[in-house]
Amino acid sequence: MKAAIYRAFSGPISVEDVEQPEADEHGVVLEVRANGVCRSDWHAWAGHDATIQLPHVPGHEMAGIVASVGAGVERWQVGDRVTVPFSCGCGTCDTCTSGHTNLCEREYQPGFSGWGAFAEFVAVPWADVNLVGLPESIGFVAAASLGCRFMTAYQGLTDRGRLQEGEWIAVHGVGGVGLSAVQIAVGVGAKVVAVDIDAGKLALAESLGASVLVNASEEDPVRSVRAASGGGAHVSVDALGSEVTVQNSIRCLRRRGRHVQIGLVIGEGQNLPIPLSRVISLELEIYGTHGMAARRYSEMFELIERGAVRPDRLVGRTITLDEAPAALEMMGSFGGAGVTVIEL
């Protein structure tokens, strides 16, 4: 099969013929039809993820067709249209049996724990726990755009942040994750303040329903968010992952507001300072979020199928597998608007 592979961190990425995977007893092999190009893949290629073993094939935002099944798989058969959470659970540990397979004690992440979906085929373990059937109304490219960005934003806003209709939410950074958060927030009836330093991305956020745009290169985002929301956001999301955006997100909250950290932080950023005195005095809540369990996809699909959100509108461009290496390397620059999807 063809796959995009690298043999050194920050080294060349090439599309080559490699051995096709086989399904283990409780797993499947998917024929990949689409896969998103995510900044998390770039972090892995740059050497920021200690779980990566070289050589490596990236890709964790996949959608495709079941090509083969292991002998122990009960729920799926060849030909099924599916997608997969990026954080796969074993189904048997205490965390999984409590319903939180995205936080599995034996977590497997395609494209990180093992080879991913920048390829024609990819193996997925524990299929009965992790595969999600795709409604016919959702195409493969749209399903790949749900990837880790849209579904993580959905989990972060609806489960962790408990965002409600009529509340104000500030979204700091409107790349793929942030634009997903904008759509979801609008879909549940919240009012959105989009914050970024890129006018083009802010314009796209406005087209997706953001009520207020704040260009952080021209104005104080904390002051602007608090003014627009009548004293502070009920929920604020850092969709980028930097000291500036973390601080701004927490400081723009009203009393008893909820901060959700979706953007990844790396290196020294993993120990960012936060304004704890403000957290205490305003009784703020701070949440992390990590993927989403397969069981919750039906809620997200319902939102999509009734037209409240349009993940396909987040797709900035589709590319071929041969174009994937260059697209991945460019992720380090934060350039481009929307989500890039490899279509096979």
N, C-alpha and C positions, 0 to 999 in steps of 0.2 A: 504494500500500500504506500501511497504518498503521505509524507508528514513533514512539517516544519520542525527542525531539530537544531539544538545548539549543544556544543561540547565544552564551552567555557563561559563563565559568567561575563556578561557584556561583550562576548565574542560573536563571531559570525553566526547568523541563522540561515540555514539553507533548507530547501525542499528536496527531500531525498526519498528513495525507495527503502523502506524498512519493513521488518517482519510484522505481519498482521497479528493483533492480539487474539487470544482464545478466551472464551467465557469460563470462569471457574464454576464450581458446583452451584453456588447461590447467586451467580452474577450473569450478566448479559454482555454481548458486544453490540454496540450501536453503529449503524452506518450513519455517519455524520452528514447532515444536510445543511447545517448552519452553526456558526459559533462566533460569539462576540469577541472583540479584541479589547481587553480590559487593562487598566493601569496595574492591577494586581499581577497580571502576567508579566508586565514590564518590571515590577519589583523583583519577581522571581528571577527573571533573566539578568537583572543587575546585581544579583547576589544578596538580596536583602532578606531572603527566606531560608532559614537553616534546614528546612525539610527537603529541599531540592537535592536530588542526586543526579549527577551528570553521567552520560548525556541525557538530555531532557527534551520532551515535547510538551509545550504549554497548551493552555486552553481549558476553560472550565465553565463557559457559558454556552452550553450545547443544546441542540435539538436534533432529532433524527428518527431513524426507524430501527426497530430491533432486528438485528441480523442473525443472531444466534443466542440460544439460552442454555444455561447450565441445567443439569439433571434435577437439581433441587428447587428450581424456580417454579412457582405455582400460579402467579397472577398474570404473567406476560407470555406472549408468544411472538414468533417471527412475523414481522409486518406491522406491529403496533407502532403508532406515532407517539413519541414521548419526549419529555425534557427531564432534566435532572438537577436537583439542588447542588450547589458547589460543595456543600458540606454534607457528606453522606454518613448516615448512622448505621451501626451494626444491628440495631433492633432488639438487642438482648441486655445491654447494660442498664443500670438503674435510671440513667438520664433518658435513654431511649424509651424505656417502658413507661416513663412518666409523660411521654409525648414530645420530648424535646430532642429529636434526632439530630438537629443542627448543632447540638452541643455534646455529641457522643463522646464517650471516654476513649473510644477507639477510632475516632474520626478519620475518614478517608476523603481526600479532596482530589478529584481528577485534575490533572495539570499541576499538582503540587506533590501529593503523596505518591503519585504515579504519573505515567504519561497521560497527556490530555488530548483535547479534541482539535488541535491544529493538525488534523489528520483526516483520512478518509474513514477510519474506524477507530473506536475507543472502547475500552473495557470499563464496565461499571459494576462494583461489587454489591452484594445484598440487595438485589434488584427488587424483591417484593417489598422492601422497606422504602426504597429511594426513588424508584421510577415514578413519574407523574404522566398520566395519559393526557394527550393534547386534544382539546375540542377541535372539531373539523373547522370551526370558524377562525382558529388561530394558526397562521402559517408558520413555517420553520424559522424564517428570518425574524418575525415578530416574537416568537418563542425564545430565540437566542437573545433578543434584546432585553428579555426579562432577566436573563443571565444571573449575575450576582448583584448587579446594580439595582434593578427595579425591585426584585424580590427582597433584597436587604433593606431598601428604602421602605417597602411596604411593611415589613416586620418592624422596622424601627419606628415608623410613624403610628401604626395602628396598635401594635402590641406593647412596645416599650414606651413610646411617647403618649399613648392613649389619646391621640388627636381626635377632637370632636367637631361636629358641624358648628360653624360660627366662630370658632377660635382662630386666633392669629398665630401663624407659624412663620419663623424666619429661616430661610435656607441659605447657608453661607457656602458659596461655591456652586455654580450651576453647570458643572460638567455632566457626565452621564448619570452619576448618582443624584446630583442636585436636581437635574431636570426630571428624573424619575420621581423625586420627592415632591416637586412642584405639581406634577400631574396627579399624583395620588392625593395630595392635600386638597387640590381643587375638586377631585372626584368625591371626597368625603364631605365637601361643603365648607372647608376651612378657607380663611383669607391669607394669602401668601405675600410675604416680602422676600424678593429674590435679591441676594447680595453677591456681587462679583466685581472684578476689575476689568472685565472684557465686555464691551458694549454689544458685540455680536451675540454672546451667550445670554446677556440680559434680554436682548430682543427676542431670542428664542423662548426664554422663560415667560416673557409677556405673551407670546403667541400661544403658550400652553396654559395661560390663565392666571399668571402672577398679577396681583392687584397693584403692587408697589415695586419699583425697581430702585436699587441703591447701588451706585457705582462707588465702590470703596476706595478707588484711587482719587476721587473727587470730593468725597464727603465722609464724615465720621459715621461709620455704619451703625455703631451702638446708639448714638443719638438719633439717627434717622429712623431706625427700627422702632425705638421707643416712642418717637413722635408719631409715626404712622399707625402704630398699634394701640395708641391711647394709654401709654404707660409701660409697655413691654409685651413681648410675645408670650403666649401661653406655652408654646413649644418652640424650641430652636434646635436646628440641626447643623452640625459641622459636617459638611459633605466633602471636605477637602482633606483635612488632617494636617494642620500646622499650628504653631503656637498662637499666631495671630487669630486664626479662625476659631480655635477653641476658646480663647479669651473673649472674643467678640460675641460668640454664641451664648456663653454663660452670662455675660454682662448685659445683654439686651433683653433678658427675661424679666417678666413681672414677678411679683411675690408668688411663691409656690409654683413657679414655672418649671418646665421639664426640658433639660438639655439631653439630646441624643447624639452620641458620637458614632457616626457612620464612616467618615473618612479614615483611612488607615494612617497610622503614624509609625515612622521607622527610625532606627538608629537612636540618637539622643532624644528624638521627639517622643519616644515611648515613655519618657518621664517628664512630660511637660508640666509646668506649674499651672495650677488653677486657683482662682480667687476664693479660697475656702471661707474666708470671713463673710463674703457675700452669700455663699451657699448656706451658711449657718443663719445669718441674720434674715434672709428672705425665705428660708425653708425651701430651697431649690432642690430639685431631684436631678441626678446625673445618671444616665444609662448608657451602657454599651449595647451593641447589637451585632450578631454574628449569623448571617444567612437566615434561612427560614426552613422549618420542617416541611417535608413533603405533604403532610396532612393538611396544611393551611393553604395550599395552592388553589383549592376549589373556591375559597373566598375571593382570592385575587382574580381568578378567571371570571367569577360572577360580575365583578366590577368592570372587567374588560368587555364581556359579552353584552352587557347592557349599555355600553358606550360611554361610561363615566370616565374611563381612561383609554388612551390610545398609545400603547407602547411602540407601535410601528412608527409613530411620528417622531420618536426619539432617534430613529436610525438616520444618521447623517449620510452614510454611503455603504454600499456593499462592494466587496472585493473578492478576488479569487485567492485560492490557497497560495499561489505563487507570489501574490502581492503581500501576503501576511508578514513575512520577515521585516519589510520596510515599515509597515504599519505599526508593528510592535515596537520597533526601535524609536519611532516618533512619539510614543506615549509618554516619554519622559519630559516632553516639552509643554504638556497641557494644551497643545494646539488642537484646532478643529472643534467643531460644535457637534453635539450629538454622539451617537454610538456607531462605531464601525463594525460591520458584521461580515465574516467570511461566509460566502455562499458556495456550497459544493454541489 
